[in-house]
Amino acid sequence: MRIRDDRAHDEPEINLIPLIDVILVLIIFFVITTTFDARSTLQLQLPSATGEPASDQTRSLSVLINAEGRYFVGDQEVLRTDIDSLKQTIAQVGGDDHGRAVLLRADARTPHQAVVTALDALGQLGFRRISIATAPEQRK
């Protein structure tokens, strides 16, 4: 009697299910652990000026205004562009230390009213050491 061996006809296969599971876990890990920096997404074109850079910018409060007139205080975006929302966000991020320096970084294409609104909000909150960031003048 002849016994038939079916193992010779089995074709090898690669099971992809565990590989897909590992890839999905890695994708979820990288998405969760990635830090998003608001300043890296903002493309500011600073106005140019001549002068010396300020030396003490270590603990300054950063207020950014993009080309559309949107405000960013520290790493937090101000959802509305009115002065009350801006003052509230500055008070939350800046805290009670009104003696600290403020670095106002506005895009060169920002509407002038947005810069005046930011300066007005900072003045009403009691900030007096306000610096406006500029880019070095390009030499031709």
Buried (B, 14 or more C-beta within 10 A) or exposed (E): EEEEEEEEEEEEEEEEEEEEEEEEEEEEEEEEEEEEEEEEEBEBEBBEEEEEEEEEEEEBBBBBBBBEBBBBBBEEBBEEBEBEBBBBBBBEBBEEEBEBBBBBBBBEEBBEEBBEBBBEBBEEBEBEBBBBBBEEEEEE
